[in-house]
Amino acid sequence: MRTVFLLWHSYPHEDGLDENDTEDKLVGVYSSAAEAEAARMRKLQFEGFRDYPDCFQVSEMRKSIRTSGAKDSSP
């Protein structure tokens, strides 16, 4: 079982018509929470991200990676 960390940036849609309508971006997938946090800090310098600095979320996902039965394509 492998764990990855997804960094999201989600903030209310600017038209404000529906409070549940959000702008959602998957910023990246990282191998550790520390890497996700470092990416968040880097993104804060960019417009859009810095306008909503408290709208980042990190979610942890566990994924089973199958290695048996994989074909080796090397010569």
N, CA, C and O atoms as a Tripos MOL2 file, in Angstrom:
@<TRIPOS>MOLECULE
protein
  300   299    75     0     0
PROTEIN
NO_CHARGES

@<TRIPOS>ATOM
      1 N           0.8540   -1.1740    0.0000 N.3       1 MET1
      2 CA          0.0000    0.0000    0.0000 C.3       1 MET1
      3 C           0.9020    1.2400    0.0000 C.2       1 MET1
      4 O           1.8370    1.3330    0.7960 O.2       1 MET1
      5 N           0.6240    2.1640   -0.8720 N.am      2 ARG2
      6 CA          1.4030    3.3950   -0.9660 C.3       2 ARG2
      7 C           0.5020    4.5800   -0.6450 C.2       2 ARG2
      8 O          -0.6670    4.6040   -1.0300 O.2       2 ARG2
      9 N           1.0450    5.5500    0.0550 N.am      3 THR3
     10 CA          0.2970    6.7540    0.4090 C.3       3 THR3
     11 C           0.8170    7.9270   -0.4060 C.2       3 THR3
     12 O           2.0250    8.1330   -0.5240 O.2       3 THR3
     13 N          -0.1130    8.6920   -0.9660 N.am      4 VAL4
     14 CA          0.2320    9.9300   -1.6630 C.3       4 VAL4
     15 C          -0.6130   11.0570   -1.0620 C.2       4 VAL4
     16 O          -1.6300   10.8130   -0.4130 O.2       4 VAL4
     17 N          -0.1770   12.2700   -1.2900 N.am      5 PHE5
     18 CA         -0.8390   13.4470   -0.7400 C.3       5 PHE5
     19 C          -1.2370   14.3620   -1.8860 C.2       5 PHE5
     20 O          -0.4000   14.7800   -2.6860 O.2       5 PHE5
     21 N          -2.5240   14.6640   -1.9530 N.am      6 LEU6
     22 CA         -3.0510   15.5280   -3.0070 C.3       6 LEU6
     23 C          -3.2230   16.9320   -2.4490 C.2       6 LEU6
     24 O          -3.8400   17.1250   -1.4020 O.2       6 LEU6
     25 N          -2.6780   17.8960   -3.1510 N.am      7 LEU7
     26 CA         -2.8070   19.3000   -2.7590 C.3       7 LEU7
     27 C          -3.8530   19.9480   -3.6450 C.2       7 LEU7
     28 O          -3.7070   20.0040   -4.8660 O.2       7 LEU7
     29 N          -4.9110   20.4340   -3.0140 N.am      8 TRP8
     30 CA         -6.0190   21.0890   -3.7030 C.3       8 TRP8
     31 C          -6.0750   22.5670   -3.3430 C.2       8 TRP8
     32 O          -5.6680   22.9680   -2.2530 O.2       8 TRP8
     33 N          -6.5810   23.3650   -4.2650 N.am      9 HIS9
     34 CA         -6.8900   24.7620   -3.9790 C.3       9 HIS9
     35 C          -8.3290   24.9670   -4.4220 C.2       9 HIS9
     36 O          -8.6500   24.8230   -5.6020 O.2       9 HIS9
     37 N          -9.1880   25.3020   -3.4800 N.am     10 SER10
     38 CA        -10.6160   25.4080   -3.7420 C.3      10 SER10
     39 C         -11.1600   26.6600   -3.0600 C.2      10 SER10
     40 O         -11.0070   26.8320   -1.8500 O.2      10 SER10
     41 N         -11.7930   27.5290   -3.8380 N.am     11 TYR11
     42 CA        -12.3410   28.7620   -3.2760 C.3      11 TYR11
     43 C         -13.6860   29.0760   -3.9270 C.2      11 TYR11
     44 O         -13.9770   28.5600   -5.0060 O.2      11 TYR11
     45 N         -14.5080   29.9080   -3.2950 N.am     12 PRO12
     46 CA        -15.8460   30.2230   -3.8310 C.3      12 PRO12
     47 C         -15.7660   30.8500   -5.2210 C.2      12 PRO12
     48 O         -14.8950   31.6750   -5.5000 O.2      12 PRO12
     49 N         -16.6880   30.4400   -6.0800 N.am     13 HIS13
     50 CA        -16.7630   30.9950   -7.4360 C.3      13 HIS13
     51 C         -17.0800   32.4780   -7.3390 C.2      13 HIS13
     52 O         -17.8790   32.8900   -6.4980 O.2      13 HIS13
     53 N         -16.4620   33.2760   -8.1880 N.am     14 GLU14
     54 CA        -16.5730   34.7340   -8.0820 C.3      14 GLU14
     55 C         -17.9570   35.2830   -8.3630 C.2      14 GLU14
     56 O         -18.2860   36.3600   -7.8670 O.2      14 GLU14
     57 N         -18.7900   34.5900   -9.1410 N.am     15 ASP15
     58 CA        -20.1080   35.1520   -9.4320 C.3      15 ASP15
     59 C         -21.0270   35.0960   -8.2160 C.2      15 ASP15
     60 O         -22.0130   35.8300   -8.1540 O.2      15 ASP15
     61 N         -20.7150   34.2360   -7.2530 N.am     16 GLY16
     62 CA        -21.4430   34.1920   -5.9970 C.3      16 GLY16
     63 C         -22.8990   33.7820   -6.0940 C.2      16 GLY16
     64 O         -23.6610   34.0080   -5.1540 O.2      16 GLY16
     65 N         -23.3090   33.1830   -7.2090 N.am     17 LEU17
     66 CA        -24.7060   32.7930   -7.3660 C.3      17 LEU17
     67 C         -25.0810   31.5950   -6.5040 C.2      17 LEU17
     68 O         -26.2110   31.4880   -6.0290 O.2      17 LEU17
     69 N         -24.1380   30.7120   -6.3120 N.am     18 ASP18
     70 CA        -24.3930   29.5040   -5.5300 C.3      18 ASP18
     71 C         -23.2540   29.3320   -4.5420 C.2      18 ASP18
     72 O         -22.0950   29.2470   -4.9490 O.2      18 ASP18
     73 N         -23.5550   29.2790   -3.2690 N.am     19 GLU19
     74 CA        -22.5080   29.1770   -2.2540 C.3      19 GLU19
     75 C         -21.7290   27.8660   -2.3410 C.2      19 GLU19
     76 O         -20.6260   27.7620   -1.8050 O.2      19 GLU19
     77 N         -22.3020   26.8640   -3.0150 N.am     20 ASN20
     78 CA        -21.6200   25.5800   -3.1730 C.3      20 ASN20
     79 C         -20.7940   25.5120   -4.4490 C.2      20 ASN20
     80 O         -20.0990   24.5240   -4.6860 O.2      20 ASN20
     81 N         -20.8610   26.5470   -5.2680 N.am     21 ASP21
     82 CA        -20.1110   26.5920   -6.5250 C.3      21 ASP21
     83 C         -18.6950   27.0770   -6.2240 C.2      21 ASP21
     84 O         -18.5030   28.1990   -5.7550 O.2      21 ASP21
     85 N         -17.7190   26.2340   -6.4930 N.am     22 THR22
     86 CA        -16.3300   26.5760   -6.1810 C.3      22 THR22
     87 C         -15.4230   26.3850   -7.3810 C.2      22 THR22
     88 O         -15.7230   25.6180   -8.2960 O.2      22 THR22
     89 N         -14.3330   27.0830   -7.3590 N.am     23 GLU23
     90 CA        -13.2420   26.8830   -8.3130 C.3      23 GLU23
     91 C         -12.2920   25.8940   -7.6550 C.2      23 GLU23
     92 O         -11.7520   26.1800   -6.5860 O.2      23 GLU23
     93 N         -12.0810   24.7550   -8.2630 N.am     24 ASP24
     94 CA        -11.2530   23.7040   -7.6760 C.3      24 ASP24
     95 C         -10.0920   23.3760   -8.5960 C.2      24 ASP24
     96 O         -10.2690   23.1720   -9.7970 O.2      24 ASP24
     97 N          -8.9130   23.3280   -8.0200 N.am     25 LYS25
     98 CA         -7.7140   22.9680   -8.7860 C.3      25 LYS25
     99 C          -6.9410   21.9010   -8.0230 C.2      25 LYS25
    100 O          -6.6820   22.0410   -6.8270 O.2      25 LYS25
    101 N          -6.5780   20.8400   -8.7220 N.am     26 LEU26
    102 CA         -5.6490   19.8750   -8.1600 C.3      26 LEU26
    103 C          -4.2610   20.4140   -8.4740 C.2      26 LEU26
    104 O          -3.8370   20.4160   -9.6290 O.2      26 LEU26
    105 N          -3.5640   20.8670   -7.4560 N.am     27 VAL27
    106 CA         -2.2500   21.4790   -7.6380 C.3      27 VAL27
    107 C          -1.2130   20.4140   -7.9530 C.2      27 VAL27
    108 O          -0.3680   20.6110   -8.8250 O.2      27 VAL27
    109 N          -1.2680   19.2800   -7.2480 N.am     28 GLY28
    110 CA         -0.3050   18.2200   -7.4970 C.3      28 GLY28
    111 C          -0.4780   17.0470   -6.5650 C.2      28 GLY28
    112 O          -1.2520   17.0890   -5.6090 O.2      28 GLY28
    113 N           0.2680   15.9930   -6.8670 N.am     29 VAL29
    114 CA          0.2820   14.7710   -6.0690 C.3      29 VAL29
    115 C           1.7090   14.5930   -5.5650 C.2      29 VAL29
    116 O           2.6610   14.6470   -6.3430 O.2      29 VAL29
    117 N           1.8500   14.3800   -4.2570 N.am     30 TYR30
    118 CA          3.1690   14.3640   -3.6250 C.3      30 TYR30
    119 C           3.3370   13.1070   -2.7780 C.2      30 TYR30
    120 O           2.3610   12.5060   -2.3280 O.2      30 TYR30
    121 N           4.5780   12.7290   -2.5750 N.am     31 SER31
    122 CA          4.8720   11.5030   -1.8300 C.3      31 SER31
    123 C           4.8970   11.7200   -0.3250 C.2      31 SER31
    124 O           4.9620   10.7520    0.4330 O.2      31 SER31
    125 N           4.8450   12.9730    0.1250 N.am     32 SER32
    126 CA          4.8200   13.2390    1.5670 C.3      32 SER32
    127 C           4.0210   14.5120    1.8390 C.2      32 SER32
    128 O           3.8550   15.3630    0.9650 O.2      32 SER32
    129 N           3.5350   14.6170    3.0650 N.am     33 ALA33
    130 CA          2.8150   15.8210    3.4740 C.3      33 ALA33
    131 C           3.7530   17.0260    3.4400 C.2      33 ALA33
    132 O           3.3270   18.1360    3.1220 O.2      33 ALA33
    133 N           5.0200   16.8100    3.7660 N.am     34 ALA34
    134 CA          5.9960   17.9080    3.7490 C.3      34 ALA34
    135 C           6.2010   18.4440    2.3310 C.2      34 ALA34
    136 O           6.3420   19.6520    2.1410 O.2      34 ALA34
    137 N           6.2190   17.5620    1.3450 N.am     35 GLU35
    138 CA          6.3500   18.0150   -0.0450 C.3      35 GLU35
    139 C           5.1160   18.8000   -0.4810 C.2      35 GLU35
    140 O           5.2340   19.7930   -1.2000 O.2      35 GLU35
    141 N           3.9390   18.3650   -0.0520 N.am     36 ALA36
    142 CA          2.7110   19.0860   -0.3750 C.3      36 ALA36
    143 C           2.7310   20.4740    0.2640 C.2      36 ALA36
    144 O           2.3300   21.4540   -0.3630 O.2      36 ALA36
    145 N           3.1900   20.5540    1.4900 N.am     37 GLU37
    146 CA          3.2820   21.8520    2.1770 C.3      37 GLU37
    147 C           4.2840   22.7700    1.4820 C.2      37 GLU37
    148 O           4.0350   23.9680    1.3540 O.2      37 GLU37
    149 N           5.4070   22.2280    1.0340 N.am     38 ALA38
    150 CA          6.4010   23.0330    0.3190 C.3      38 ALA38
    151 C           5.8100   23.5650   -0.9880 C.2      38 ALA38
    152 O           6.0620   24.7090   -1.3660 O.2      38 ALA38
    153 N           5.0320   22.7420   -1.6710 N.am     39 ALA39
    154 CA          4.3830   23.1830   -2.9090 C.3      39 ALA39
    155 C           3.3770   24.2960   -2.6120 C.2      39 ALA39
    156 O           3.2800   25.2620   -3.3680 O.2      39 ALA39
    157 N           2.6340   24.1630   -1.5230 N.am     40 ARG40
    158 CA          1.6760   25.2020   -1.1320 C.3      40 ARG40
    159 C           2.3990   26.5330   -0.9270 C.2      40 ARG40
    160 O           1.9410   27.5780   -1.3900 O.2      40 ARG40
    161 N           3.5130   26.4810   -0.2410 N.am     41 MET41
    162 CA          4.2750   27.7080    0.0110 C.3      41 MET41
    163 C           4.7660   28.3320   -1.2970 C.2      41 MET41
    164 O           4.7520   29.5540   -1.4410 O.2      41 MET41
    165 N           5.1980   27.5060   -2.2490 N.am     42 ARG42
    166 CA          5.6510   28.0220   -3.5500 C.3      42 ARG42
    167 C           4.4990   28.6690   -4.3090 C.2      42 ARG42
    168 O           4.6760   29.7160   -4.9320 O.2      42 ARG42
    169 N           3.3160   28.0530   -4.2610 N.am     43 LYS43
    170 CA          2.1690   28.5560   -5.0150 C.3      43 LYS43
    171 C           1.6460   29.8830   -4.4760 C.2      43 LYS43
    172 O           1.0200   30.6460   -5.2130 O.2      43 LYS43
    173 N           1.8920   30.1650   -3.2110 N.am     44 LEU44
    174 CA          1.3830   31.4050   -2.6160 C.3      44 LEU44
    175 C           1.9100   32.6630   -3.2870 C.2      44 LEU44
    176 O           1.3380   33.7370   -3.1020 O.2      44 LEU44
    177 N           2.9730   32.5620   -4.0520 N.am     45 GLN45
    178 CA          3.4960   33.7410   -4.7250 C.3      45 GLN45
    179 C           2.7330   34.0760   -6.0090 C.2      45 GLN45
    180 O           2.9480   35.1390   -6.5910 O.2      45 GLN45
    181 N           1.8500   33.1880   -6.4550 N.am     46 PHE46
    182 CA          1.1460   33.3890   -7.7140 C.3      46 PHE46
    183 C          -0.2710   33.9120   -7.5000 C.2      46 PHE46
    184 O          -0.9680   33.5230   -6.5630 O.2      46 PHE46
    185 N          -0.6790   34.8230   -8.4190 N.am     47 GLU47
    186 CA         -2.0230   35.3700   -8.3870 C.3      47 GLU47
    187 C          -3.0390   34.2310   -8.4250 C.2      47 GLU47
    188 O          -2.8090   33.2070   -9.0680 O.2      47 GLU47
    189 N          -4.1230   34.4090   -7.7560 N.am     48 GLY48
    190 CA         -5.1350   33.3570   -7.6740 C.3      48 GLY48
    191 C          -4.9290   32.5300   -6.4210 C.2      48 GLY48
    192 O          -5.8510   32.3530   -5.6250 O.2      48 GLY48
    193 N          -3.7230   32.0280   -6.2470 N.am     49 PHE49
    194 CA         -3.4010   31.2770   -5.0300 C.3      49 PHE49
    195 C          -3.2130   32.2410   -3.8600 C.2      49 PHE49
    196 O          -3.7330   32.0100   -2.7690 O.2      49 PHE49
    197 N          -2.4700   33.3150   -4.0910 N.am     50 ARG50
    198 CA         -2.2270   34.2610   -2.9920 C.3      50 ARG50
    199 C          -3.4850   35.0360   -2.6150 C.2      50 ARG50
    200 O          -3.5970   35.5440   -1.5000 O.2      50 ARG50
    201 N          -4.4440   35.1250   -3.5610 N.am     51 ASP51
    202 CA         -5.7020   35.8140   -3.2700 C.3      51 ASP51
    203 C          -6.5710   35.0230   -2.2890 C.2      51 ASP51
    204 O          -7.4200   35.5930   -1.6040 O.2      51 ASP51
    205 N          -6.3540   33.7200   -2.2280 N.am     52 TYR52
    206 CA         -7.1090   32.8380   -1.3340 C.3      52 TYR52
    207 C          -6.1260   31.9130   -0.5950 C.2      52 TYR52
    208 O          -6.1390   30.7010   -0.8120 O.2      52 TYR52
    209 N          -5.2910   32.4700    0.2620 N.am     53 PRO53
    210 CA         -4.2250   31.6770    0.8940 C.3      53 PRO53
    211 C          -4.7280   30.6030    1.8620 C.2      53 PRO53
    212 O          -4.0120   29.6420    2.1430 O.2      53 PRO53
    213 N          -5.9270   30.7530    2.3640 N.am     54 ASP54
    214 CA         -6.4550   29.7800    3.3300 C.3      54 ASP54
    215 C          -7.3000   28.6950    2.6710 C.2      54 ASP54
    216 O          -7.9600   27.9180    3.3610 O.2      54 ASP54
    217 N          -7.2850   28.6380    1.3650 N.am     55 CYS55
    218 CA         -8.1570   27.7020    0.6450 C.3      55 CYS55
    219 C          -7.4270   26.4760    0.1130 C.2      55 CYS55
    220 O          -7.9280   25.7940   -0.7810 O.2      55 CYS55
    221 N          -6.2580   26.1950    0.6490 N.am     56 PHE56
    222 CA         -5.5320   24.9800    0.2760 C.3      56 PHE56
    223 C          -5.9930   23.8310    1.1700 C.2      56 PHE56
    224 O          -6.3210   24.0290    2.3400 O.2      56 PHE56
    225 N          -6.0110   22.6460    0.6070 N.am     57 GLN57
    226 CA         -6.3350   21.4420    1.3680 C.3      57 GLN57
    227 C          -5.4080   20.3240    0.9170 C.2      57 GLN57
    228 O          -5.1010   20.1920   -0.2680 O.2      57 GLN57
    229 N          -4.9700   19.5270    1.8710 N.am     58 VAL58
    230 CA         -4.1700   18.3470    1.5560 C.3      58 VAL58
    231 C          -4.9890   17.1390    1.9570 C.2      58 VAL58
    232 O          -5.4590   17.0420    3.0910 O.2      58 VAL58
    233 N          -5.1560   16.2210    1.0230 N.am     59 SER59
    234 CA         -5.8600   14.9840    1.3460 C.3      59 SER59
    235 C          -4.9050   13.8100    1.1280 C.2      59 SER59
    236 O          -4.1220   13.7790    0.1790 O.2      59 SER59
    237 N          -5.0020   12.8700    2.0240 N.am     60 GLU60
    238 CA         -4.1450   11.6880    1.9810 C.3      60 GLU60
    239 C          -4.9010   10.5700    1.2800 C.2      60 GLU60
    240 O          -6.0740   10.3250    1.5660 O.2      60 GLU60
    241 N          -4.2200    9.8950    0.3610 N.am     61 MET61
    242 CA         -4.8460    8.7990   -0.3650 C.3      61 MET61
    243 C          -3.9240    7.5890   -0.3370 C.2      61 MET61
    244 O          -2.7330    7.6820   -0.6330 O.2      61 MET61
    245 N          -4.4990    6.4660    0.0230 N.am     62 ARG62
    246 CA         -3.7330    5.2160    0.0130 C.3      62 ARG62
    247 C          -4.0970    4.4560   -1.2370 C.2      62 ARG62
    248 O          -5.2720    4.2850   -1.5630 O.2      62 ARG62
    249 N          -3.0820    4.0070   -1.9270 N.am     63 LYS63
    250 CA         -3.2870    3.3410   -3.2090 C.3      63 LYS63
    251 C          -2.4960    2.0510   -3.2330 C.2      63 LYS63
    252 O          -1.3110    2.0230   -2.9000 O.2      63 LYS63
    253 N          -3.1550    1.0010   -3.6240 N.am     64 SER64
    254 CA         -2.4840   -0.2760   -3.8000 C.3      64 SER64
    255 C          -1.8690   -0.2810   -5.1950 C.2      64 SER64
    256 O          -2.5430    0.0010   -6.1860 O.2      64 SER64
    257 N          -0.5960   -0.6020   -5.2550 N.am     65 ILE65
    258 CA          0.1080   -0.6060   -6.5330 C.3      65 ILE65
    259 C           0.4320   -2.0420   -6.9030 C.2      65 ILE65
    260 O           1.1160   -2.7520   -6.1660 O.2      65 ILE65
    261 N          -0.0640   -2.4490   -8.0400 N.am     66 ARG66
    262 CA          0.1480   -3.8180   -8.5010 C.3      66 ARG66
    263 C           1.4790   -3.9090   -9.2220 C.2      66 ARG66
    264 O           1.7450   -3.1480  -10.1530 O.2      66 ARG66
    265 N           2.2980   -4.8250   -8.7980 N.am     67 THR67
    266 CA          3.5840   -5.0240   -9.4720 C.3      67 THR67
    267 C           3.6630   -6.4070  -10.1130 C.2      67 THR67
    268 O           4.4080   -6.5960  -11.0740 O.2      67 THR67
    269 N           2.9180   -7.3650   -9.6040 N.am     68 SER68
    270 CA          2.9520   -8.7030  -10.2040 C.3      68 SER68
    271 C           2.1560   -8.7020  -11.4940 C.2      68 SER68
    272 O           1.1020   -8.0740  -11.5890 O.2      68 SER68
    273 N           2.6590   -9.3940  -12.4610 N.am     69 GLY69
    274 CA          1.9590   -9.4750  -13.7560 C.3      69 GLY69
    275 C           2.2850   -8.3410  -14.6950 C.2      69 GLY69
    276 O           1.8310   -8.3390  -15.8400 O.2      69 GLY69
    277 N           3.0600   -7.3740  -14.2390 N.am     70 ALA70
    278 CA          3.4490   -6.2630  -15.1230 C.3      70 ALA70
    279 C           4.5050   -6.7700  -16.0960 C.2      70 ALA70
    280 O           5.4100   -7.5160  -15.7230 O.2      70 ALA70
    281 N           4.3730   -6.3540  -17.3380 N.am     71 LYS71
    282 CA          5.3220   -6.7920  -18.3490 C.3      71 LYS71
    283 C           6.4990   -5.8360  -18.4410 C.2      71 LYS71
    284 O           6.3330   -4.6170  -18.4030 O.2      71 LYS71
    285 N           7.6700   -6.3980  -18.5600 N.am     72 ASP72
    286 CA          8.8910   -5.6080  -18.7210 C.3      72 ASP72
    287 C           9.1100   -5.4150  -20.2120 C.2      72 ASP72
    288 O           9.2640   -6.3890  -20.9490 O.2      72 ASP72
    289 N           9.1230   -4.1690  -20.6590 N.am     73 SER73
    290 CA          9.2790   -3.8800  -22.0960 C.3      73 SER73
    291 C          10.7300   -3.5870  -22.4780 C.2      73 SER73
    292 O          11.0120   -3.2090  -23.6150 O.2      73 SER73
    293 N          11.6450   -3.7630  -21.5270 N.am     74 SER74
    294 CA         13.0350   -3.4940  -21.8600 C.3      74 SER74
    295 C          13.6020   -4.6230  -22.7220 C.2      74 SER74
    296 O          13.1850   -5.7730  -22.5860 O.2      74 SER74
    297 N          14.5630   -4.2960  -23.6190 N.am     75 PRO75
    298 CA         15.1190   -5.3050  -24.5300 C.3      75 PRO75
    299 C          15.9150   -6.3760  -23.8090 C.2      75 PRO75
    300 O          16.4410   -7.2880  -24.4470 O.2      75 PRO75
@<TRIPOS>BOND
     1     1     2 1
     2     2     3 1
     3     3     4 2
     4     3     5 am
     5     5     6 1
     6     6     7 1
     7     7     8 2
     8     7     9 am
     9     9    10 1
    10    10    11 1
    11    11    12 2
    12    11    13 am
    13    13    14 1
    14    14    15 1
    15    15    16 2
    16    15    17 am
    17    17    18 1
    18    18    19 1
    19    19    20 2
    20    19    21 am
    21    21    22 1
    22    22    23 1
    23    23    24 2
    24    23    25 am
    25    25    26 1
    26    26    27 1
    27    27    28 2
    28    27    29 am
    29    29    30 1
    30    30    31 1
    31    31    32 2
    32    31    33 am
    33    33    34 1
    34    34    35 1
    35    35    36 2
    36    35    37 am
    37    37    38 1
    38    38    39 1
    39    39    40 2
    40    39    41 am
    41    41    42 1
    42    42    43 1
    43    43    44 2
    44    43    45 am
    45    45    46 1
    46    46    47 1
    47    47    48 2
    48    47    49 am
    49    49    50 1
    50    50    51 1
    51    51    52 2
    52    51    53 am
    53    53    54 1
    54    54    55 1
    55    55    56 2
    56    55    57 am
    57    57    58 1
    58    58    59 1
    59    59    60 2
    60    59    61 am
    61    61    62 1
    62    62    63 1
    63    63    64 2
    64    63    65 am
    65    65    66 1
    66    66    67 1
    67    67    68 2
    68    67    69 am
    69    69    70 1
    70    70    71 1
    71    71    72 2
    72    71    73 am
    73    73    74 1
    74    74    75 1
    75    75    76 2
    76    75    77 am
    77    77    78 1
    78    78    79 1
    79    79    80 2
    80    79    81 am
    81    81    82 1
    82    82    83 1
    83    83    84 2
    84    83    85 am
    85    85    86 1
    86    86    87 1
    87    87    88 2
    88    87    89 am
    89    89    90 1
    90    90    91 1
    91    91    92 2
    92    91    93 am
    93    93    94 1
    94    94    95 1
    95    95    96 2
    96    95    97 am
    97    97    98 1
    98    98    99 1
    99    99   100 2
   100    99   101 am
   101   101   102 1
   102   102   103 1
   103   103   104 2
   104   103   105 am
   105   105   106 1
   106   106   107 1
   107   107   108 2
   108   107   109 am
   109   109   110 1
   110   110   111 1
   111   111   112 2
   112   111   113 am
   113   113   114 1
   114   114   115 1
   115   115   116 2
   116   115   117 am
   117   117   118 1
   118   118   119 1
   119   119   120 2
   120   119   121 am
   121   121   122 1
   122   122   123 1
   123   123   124 2
   124   123   125 am
   125   125   126 1
   126   126   127 1
   127   127   128 2
   128   127   129 am
   129   129   130 1
   130   130   131 1
   131   131   132 2
   132   131   133 am
   133   133   134 1
   134   134   135 1
   135   135   136 2
   136   135   137 am
   137   137   138 1
   138   138   139 1
   139   139   140 2
   140   139   141 am
   141   141   142 1
   142   142   143 1
   143   143   144 2
   144   143   145 am
   145   145   146 1
   146   146   147 1
   147   147   148 2
   148   147   149 am
   149   149   150 1
   150   150   151 1
   151   151   152 2
   152   151   153 am
   153   153   154 1
   154   154   155 1
   155   155   156 2
   156   155   157 am
   157   157   158 1
   158   158   159 1
   159   159   160 2
   160   159   161 am
   161   161   162 1
   162   162   163 1
   163   163   164 2
   164   163   165 am
   165   165   166 1
   166   166   167 1
   167   167   168 2
   168   167   169 am
   169   169   170 1
   170   170   171 1
   171   171   172 2
   172   171   173 am
   173   173   174 1
   174   174   175 1
   175   175   176 2
   176   175   177 am
   177   177   178 1
   178   178   179 1
   179   179   180 2
   180   179   181 am
   181   181   182 1
   182   182   183 1
   183   183   184 2
   184   183   185 am
   185   185   186 1
   186   186   187 1
   187   187   188 2
   188   187   189 am
   189   189   190 1
   190   190   191 1
   191   191   192 2
   192   191   193 am
   193   193   194 1
   194   194   195 1
   195   195   196 2
   196   195   197 am
   197   197   198 1
   198   198   199 1
   199   199   200 2
   200   199   201 am
   201   201   202 1
   202   202   203 1
   203   203   204 2
   204   203   205 am
   205   205   206 1
   206   206   207 1
   207   207   208 2
   208   207   209 am
   209   209   210 1
   210   210   211 1
   211   211   212 2
   212   211   213 am
   213   213   214 1
   214   214   215 1
   215   215   216 2
   216   215   217 am
   217   217   218 1
   218   218   219 1
   219   219   220 2
   220   219   221 am
   221   221   222 1
   222   222   223 1
   223   223   224 2
   224   223   225 am
   225   225   226 1
   226   226   227 1
   227   227   228 2
   228   227   229 am
   229   229   230 1
   230   230   231 1
   231   231   232 2
   232   231   233 am
   233   233   234 1
   234   234   235 1
   235   235   236 2
   236   235   237 am
   237   237   238 1
   238   238   239 1
   239   239   240 2
   240   239   241 am
   241   241   242 1
   242   242   243 1
   243   243   244 2
   244   243   245 am
   245   245   246 1
   246   246   247 1
   247   247   248 2
   248   247   249 am
   249   249   250 1
   250   250   251 1
   251   251   252 2
   252   251   253 am
   253   253   254 1
   254   254   255 1
   255   255   256 2
   256   255   257 am
   257   257   258 1
   258   258   259 1
   259   259   260 2
   260   259   261 am
   261   261   262 1
   262   262   263 1
   263   263   264 2
   264   263   265 am
   265   265   266 1
   266   266   267 1
   267   267   268 2
   268   267   269 am
   269   269   270 1
   270   270   271 1
   271   271   272 2
   272   271   273 am
   273   273   274 1
   274   274   275 1
   275   275   276 2
   276   275   277 am
   277   277   278 1
   278   278   279 1
   279   279   280 2
   280   279   281 am
   281   281   282 1
   282   282   283 1
   283   283   284 2
   284   283   285 am
   285   285   286 1
   286   286   287 1
   287   287   288 2
   288   287   289 am
   289   289   290 1
   290   290   291 1
   291   291   292 2
   292   291   293 am
   293   293   294 1
   294   294   295 1
   295   295   296 2
   296   295   297 am
   297   297   298 1
   298   298   299 1
   299   299   300 2
@<TRIPOS>SUBSTRUCTURE
     1 MET1         2 RESIDUE 1 A MET
     2 ARG2         6 RESIDUE 1 A ARG
     3 THR3        10 RESIDUE 1 A THR
     4 VAL4        14 RESIDUE 1 A VAL
     5 PHE5        18 RESIDUE 1 A PHE
     6 LEU6        22 RESIDUE 1 A LEU
     7 LEU7        26 RESIDUE 1 A LEU
     8 TRP8        30 RESIDUE 1 A TRP
     9 HIS9        34 RESIDUE 1 A HIS
    10 SER10       38 RESIDUE 1 A SER
    11 TYR11       42 RESIDUE 1 A TYR
    12 PRO12       46 RESIDUE 1 A PRO
    13 HIS13       50 RESIDUE 1 A HIS
    14 GLU14       54 RESIDUE 1 A GLU
    15 ASP15       58 RESIDUE 1 A ASP
    16 GLY16       62 RESIDUE 1 A GLY
    17 LEU17       66 RESIDUE 1 A LEU
    18 ASP18       70 RESIDUE 1 A ASP
    19 GLU19       74 RESIDUE 1 A GLU
    20 ASN20       78 RESIDUE 1 A ASN
    21 ASP21       82 RESIDUE 1 A ASP
    22 THR22       86 RESIDUE 1 A THR
    23 GLU23       90 RESIDUE 1 A GLU
    24 ASP24       94 RESIDUE 1 A ASP
    25 LYS25       98 RESIDUE 1 A LYS
    26 LEU26      102 RESIDUE 1 A LEU
    27 VAL27      106 RESIDUE 1 A VAL
    28 GLY28      110 RESIDUE 1 A GLY
    29 VAL29      114 RESIDUE 1 A VAL
    30 TYR30      118 RESIDUE 1 A TYR
    31 SER31      122 RESIDUE 1 A SER
    32 SER32      126 RESIDUE 1 A SER
    33 ALA33      130 RESIDUE 1 A ALA
    34 ALA34      134 RESIDUE 1 A ALA
    35 GLU35      138 RESIDUE 1 A GLU
    36 ALA36      142 RESIDUE 1 A ALA
    37 GLU37      146 RESIDUE 1 A GLU
    38 ALA38      150 RESIDUE 1 A ALA
    39 ALA39      154 RESIDUE 1 A ALA
    40 ARG40      158 RESIDUE 1 A ARG
    41 MET41      162 RESIDUE 1 A MET
    42 ARG42      166 RESIDUE 1 A ARG
    43 LYS43      170 RESIDUE 1 A LYS
    44 LEU44      174 RESIDUE 1 A LEU
    45 GLN45      178 RESIDUE 1 A GLN
    46 PHE46      182 RESIDUE 1 A PHE
    47 GLU47      186 RESIDUE 1 A GLU
    48 GLY48      190 RESIDUE 1 A GLY
    49 PHE49      194 RESIDUE 1 A PHE
    50 ARG50      198 RESIDUE 1 A ARG
    51 ASP51      202 RESIDUE 1 A ASP
    52 TYR52      206 RESIDUE 1 A TYR
    53 PRO53      210 RESIDUE 1 A PRO
    54 ASP54      214 RESIDUE 1 A ASP
    55 CYS55      218 RESIDUE 1 A CYS
    56 PHE56      222 RESIDUE 1 A PHE
    57 GLN57      226 RESIDUE 1 A GLN
    58 VAL58      230 RESIDUE 1 A VAL
    59 SER59      234 RESIDUE 1 A SER
    60 GLU60      238 RESIDUE 1 A GLU
    61 MET61      242 RESIDUE 1 A MET
    62 ARG62      246 RESIDUE 1 A ARG
    63 LYS63      250 RESIDUE 1 A LYS
    64 SER64      254 RESIDUE 1 A SER
    65 ILE65      258 RESIDUE 1 A ILE
    66 ARG66      262 RESIDUE 1 A ARG
    67 THR67      266 RESIDUE 1 A THR
    68 SER68      270 RESIDUE 1 A SER
    69 GLY69      274 RESIDUE 1 A GLY
    70 ALA70      278 RESIDUE 1 A ALA
    71 LYS71      282 RESIDUE 1 A LYS
    72 ASP72      286 RESIDUE 1 A ASP
    73 SER73      290 RESIDUE 1 A SER
    74 SER74      294 RESIDUE 1 A SER
    75 PRO75      298 RESIDUE 1 A PRO
